[in-house]
Amino acid sequence: MDRMTIQNPNGAGYRIPMSRAGSIRQEWQQEQPVIYGPIADRLGKYEDLGTIQELAEMKHQFLEKK
């Protein structure tokens, strides 16, 4: 799976070029805009793995064992 995001040149966060994001669909539901598509599916799968902090700790523990 190719990476979708690229780091902003100034180092403040990330962005996703639409050429990498695939198709998206935006709708208005329950009084808020929502996004559907591969980008939302992929982010959801990553978030299901744990928080960024939890994943960083697991990575650190894994690399210590090597």
C-alpha positions in Angstrom: 0.0 0.0 0.0 1.5 3.3 -1.0 1.7 6.2 1.3 -1.1 8.8 0.8 0.3 11.7 2.9 3.3 13.9 2.4 4.8 16.2 5.1 4.3 19.9 4.6 7.5 21.7 3.6 7.4 23.8 6.8 7.1 20.6 8.9 3.7 21.6 10.3 1.5 18.6 9.6 0.7 16.6 6.5 -1.3 16.9 3.3 -2.8 14.5 0.9 -2.6 15.3 -2.8 -5.9 14.3 -4.5 -3.9 12.3 -7.0 -3.1 9.9 -4.1 -6.4 10.1 -2.3 -8.6 8.3 -4.8 -12.2 9.2 -5.1 -14.0 10.9 -2.2 -17.6 11.8 -1.5 -18.7 14.5 0.8 -22.2 14.6 2.3 -24.0 16.4 5.0 -25.3 14.1 7.8 -26.5 14.7 11.3 -25.7 18.4 11.1 -22.1 18.0 10.0 -20.2 17.4 6.7 -18.7 13.9 6.4 -16.2 12.4 3.9 -16.4 8.9 2.4 -13.9 7.0 0.3 -10.6 5.2 0.4 -9.0 8.0 2.4 -11.6 7.7 5.2 -11.5 3.9 5.1 -7.7 3.9 5.4 -7.6 6.4 8.3 -10.3 4.4 10.1 -8.2 1.2 9.8 -5.2 3.0 11.2 -7.2 4.4 14.1 -8.5 1.0 14.9 -4.9 -0.2 15.6 -4.6 2.3 18.5 -3.6 5.8 19.3 -0.5 7.4 17.8 1.1 7.2 21.3 0.3 3.5 21.7 1.7 2.7 18.3 4.9 4.7 19.0 5.4 2.8 22.2 4.9 -0.6 20.5 7.4 0.4 17.8 9.9 1.5 20.4 9.5 -1.8 22.3 9.8 -3.8 19.1 13.0 -1.9 18.0 14.5 -2.4 21.5 14.2 -6.2 21.2 16.2 -6.3 17.9 
